[in-house]
Amino acid sequence: MNKQIKHADEEISRILNDADAVTSAIQRGINAALLKHKQSGNPICVWRDGKVIWIAPENIEIKTRK
């Protein structure tokens, strides 16, 4: 295995082993998608109590960072 690939593999493993960093990155992506829907006037759907529920853009809640 070439050194660059090995270094990249080690770096990816290091990042993925940091659960807080992974969770934070996922939440940032979710927030970006929710904001885009809200600004575009597009509803989203969520799974709630075993059913698909549509949420109007004006009711989309975006979590803020602590």
LOTI-878769 format. One line per field, with one value per atom (N, C-alpha, C): residue number from 1; atom name; x, y, z. Coordinates in Angstrom, 2 decimals, always signed. Example, Ala and Ser with C-alpha at 12.3 -4.5 7.8 and 13.67 -1.06 7.14 Angstrom:
<nodes>
i c(1; 1; 1; 2; 2; 2) $
at c(N; CA; C; N; CA; C) $
x c(+13.19; +12.30; +13.20; +12.85; +13.67; +12.90) $
y c(-5.69; -4.50; -3.30; -2.25; -1.06; +0.03) $
z c(+7.80; +7.80; +7.80; +7.08; +7.14; +7.87) $
</nodes>
This chain:
<nodes>
i c(1; 1; 1; 2; 2; 2; 3; 3; 3; 4; 4; 4; 5; 5; 5; 6; 6; 6; 7; 7; 7; 8; 8; 8; 9; 9; 9; 10; 10; 10; 11; 11; 11; 12; 12; 12; 13; 13; 13; 14; 14; 14; 15; 15; 15; 16; 16; 16; 17; 17; 17; 18; 18; 18; 19; 19; 19; 20; 20; 20; 21; 21; 21; 22; 22; 22; 23; 23; 23; 24; 24; 24; 25; 25; 25; 26; 26; 26; 27; 27; 27; 28; 28; 28; 29; 29; 29; 30; 30; 30; 31; 31; 31; 32; 32; 32; 33; 33; 33; 34; 34; 34; 35; 35; 35; 36; 36; 36; 37; 37; 37; 38; 38; 38; 39; 39; 39; 40; 40; 40; 41; 41; 41; 42; 42; 42; 43; 43; 43; 44; 44; 44; 45; 45; 45; 46; 46; 46; 47; 47; 47; 48; 48; 48; 49; 49; 49; 50; 50; 50; 51; 51; 51; 52; 52; 52; 53; 53; 53; 54; 54; 54; 55; 55; 55; 56; 56; 56; 57; 57; 57; 58; 58; 58; 59; 59; 59; 60; 60; 60; 61; 61; 61; 62; 62; 62; 63; 63; 63; 64; 64; 64; 65; 65; 65; 66; 66; 66) $
at c(N; CA; C; N; CA; C; N; CA; C; N; CA; C; N; CA; C; N; CA; C; N; CA; C; N; CA; C; N; CA; C; N; CA; C; N; CA; C; N; CA; C; N; CA; C; N; CA; C; N; CA; C; N; CA; C; N; CA; C; N; CA; C; N; CA; C; N; CA; C; N; CA; C; N; CA; C; N; CA; C; N; CA; C; N; CA; C; N; CA; C; N; CA; C; N; CA; C; N; CA; C; N; CA; C; N; CA; C; N; CA; C; N; CA; C; N; CA; C; N; CA; C; N; CA; C; N; CA; C; N; CA; C; N; CA; C; N; CA; C; N; CA; C; N; CA; C; N; CA; C; N; CA; C; N; CA; C; N; CA; C; N; CA; C; N; CA; C; N; CA; C; N; CA; C; N; CA; C; N; CA; C; N; CA; C; N; CA; C; N; CA; C; N; CA; C; N; CA; C; N; CA; C; N; CA; C; N; CA; C; N; CA; C; N; CA; C; N; CA; C; N; CA; C; N; CA; C; N; CA; C) $
x c(+0.85; +0.00; +0.90; +0.55; +1.38; +1.19; +2.21; +2.21; +1.06; +0.71; -0.38; -1.71; -1.94; -3.19; -3.23; -2.11; -2.07; -2.33; -1.71; -1.92; -3.39; -3.99; -5.40; -6.28; -6.00; -6.77; -6.67; -5.47; -5.28; -6.03; -6.00; -6.68; -8.20; -8.72; -10.16; -10.54; -9.76; -10.03; -10.02; -9.07; -8.97; -10.24; -10.66; -11.85; -13.09; -13.26; -14.46; -14.51; -13.39; -13.38; -13.73; -13.90; -14.31; -15.81; -16.58; -18.04; -18.64; -18.09; -18.62; -18.43; -17.27; -17.00; -17.92; -18.14; -19.01; -20.44; -20.91; -22.27; -22.44; -21.47; -21.52; -21.58; -20.79; -20.77; -22.12; -22.69; -23.99; -25.06; -25.04; -26.03; -25.91; -24.68; -24.49; -25.09; -24.91; -25.49; -27.01; -27.57; -29.02; -29.56; -28.91; -29.35; -29.29; -28.24; -28.11; -29.25; -29.58; -30.67; -32.01; -32.25; -33.49; -33.63; -32.55; -32.57; -32.85; -32.25; -32.48; -33.96; -34.56; -35.98; -36.83; -36.52; -37.30; -37.21; -36.00; -35.81; -36.45; -36.48; -37.06; -38.58; -39.13; -40.57; -41.02; -40.12; -40.46; -40.70; -41.76; -42.01; -41.01; -40.97; -40.16; -41.10; -40.66; -41.45; -40.59; -41.26; -40.60; -41.41; -40.78; -41.44; -41.81; -43.11; -43.56; -44.70; -44.52; -45.55; -45.97; -45.01; -45.29; -45.92; -45.93; -46.52; -45.60; -45.77; -45.06; -45.88; -45.24; -45.89; -45.19; -45.95; -45.40; -45.39; -44.29; -44.14; -43.98; -44.83; -44.79; -43.49; -42.99; -41.71; -41.68; -42.78; -42.79; -42.75; -42.98; -42.94; -41.67; -40.76; -39.50; -38.65; -38.25; -37.39; -35.95; -35.06; -33.64; -32.94; -32.26; -31.57; -30.36; -30.17; -29.00; -27.95; -26.72; -25.61; -25.65; -25.18; -25.11; -23.90) $
y c(-1.17; +0.00; +1.24; +2.20; +3.37; +4.25; +5.04; +5.82; +6.81; +7.43; +8.41; +7.74; +6.59; +5.86; +5.42; +4.91; +4.47; +5.66; +6.80; +7.99; +8.42; +8.40; +8.77; +7.81; +6.52; +5.53; +5.77; +6.09; +6.36; +7.63; +8.65; +9.91; +9.70; +8.95; +8.66; +7.87; +6.90; +6.12; +7.01; +7.92; +8.83; +9.69; +10.23; +11.09; +10.29; +9.13; +8.33; +7.78; +7.72; +7.26; +8.37; +9.59; +10.72; +10.89; +10.23; +10.21; +11.62; +12.49; +13.86; +14.61; +14.45; +15.12; +14.59; +13.30; +12.70; +13.18; +13.15; +13.61; +15.07; +15.88; +17.31; +17.53; +16.80; +16.93; +16.52; +15.44; +14.99; +16.03; +16.58; +17.58; +18.84; +19.25; +20.42; +20.15; +18.95; +18.59; +18.59; +18.05; +18.04; +19.46; +20.30; +21.69; +22.44; +22.19; +22.85; +22.43; +21.15; +20.65; +21.22; +21.26; +21.82; +23.30; +24.04; +25.46; +25.68; +24.86; +24.97; +24.73; +23.72; +23.44; +24.62; +25.11; +26.20; +27.45; +27.81; +29.00; +28.85; +27.64; +27.39; +27.23; +27.14; +26.97; +25.54; +24.59; +23.18; +22.47; +21.67; +20.92; +19.77; +19.22; +18.02; +16.96; +15.73; +14.69; +14.06; +13.64; +12.97; +11.73; +10.81; +9.60; +9.83; +9.82; +10.10; +9.13; +8.41; +7.47; +6.48; +5.98; +4.97; +5.50; +6.82; +7.42; +8.47; +8.69; +9.78; +11.05; +12.08; +13.36; +14.43; +15.23; +16.34; +17.59; +18.30; +19.54; +20.70; +21.70; +22.88; +23.64; +24.33; +25.03; +26.00; +26.70; +27.66; +26.99; +25.69; +24.95; +24.12; +24.21; +23.46; +24.10; +23.29; +23.75; +23.32; +24.28; +24.00; +24.12; +23.04; +23.03; +23.96; +24.74; +25.60; +24.93; +25.31; +24.72; +25.24; +24.41; +24.81; +25.63) $
z c(+0.00; +0.00; +0.00; -0.82; -0.89; +0.35; +0.68; +1.93; +2.00; +0.88; +0.88; +1.21; +0.64; +0.91; +2.37; +2.88; +4.27; +5.20; +4.91; +5.73; +5.67; +4.50; +4.35; +5.14; +5.06; +5.82; +7.32; +7.79; +9.22; +9.63; +8.79; +9.08; +9.13; +8.18; +8.17; +9.42; +9.80; +11.01; +12.24; +12.31; +13.46; +13.55; +12.43; +12.41; +12.79; +12.20; +12.45; +13.87; +14.55; +15.94; +16.92; +16.43; +17.27; +17.11; +17.98; +17.86; +17.92; +18.75; +18.84; +17.53; +16.90; +15.64; +14.53; +14.51; +13.49; +13.70; +14.94; +15.25; +14.87; +15.19; +14.86; +13.35; +12.61; +11.15; +10.55; +11.05; +10.57; +10.88; +12.10; +12.49; +11.63; +11.32; +10.44; +9.06; +8.55; +7.25; +7.29; +8.35; +8.50; +8.58; +9.40; +9.54; +8.20; +7.44; +6.13; +5.20; +5.21; +4.36; +4.81; +6.12; +6.64; +6.29; +6.43; +6.11; +4.63; +3.79; +2.35; +2.02; +2.62; +2.41; +2.89; +4.07; +4.67; +3.78; +3.35; +2.52; +1.15; +0.63; -0.69; -0.65; +0.55; +0.69; +0.44; +0.64; +0.42; +1.75; +1.82; +3.05; +3.19; +4.39; +4.65; +5.21; +5.22; +5.88; +6.96; +8.02; +9.14; +9.49; +10.18; +10.65; +12.10; +12.40; +13.76; +14.11; +15.20; +15.67; +14.59; +13.85; +12.84; +11.56; +11.39; +10.20; +9.61; +8.31; +7.65; +7.84; +8.37; +8.62; +7.78; +7.06; +6.28; +7.15; +7.11; +7.88; +6.90; +7.05; +6.19; +6.44; +5.41; +5.56; +6.75; +7.00; +8.10; +9.47; +9.52; +10.79; +10.98; +10.02; +10.13; +11.22; +12.19; +13.28; +13.00; +13.15; +12.92; +14.26; +14.67; +15.95; +15.86; +16.91; +16.99; +17.84; +17.62; +18.38; +19.81; +20.70; +22.12; +22.38) $
</nodes>
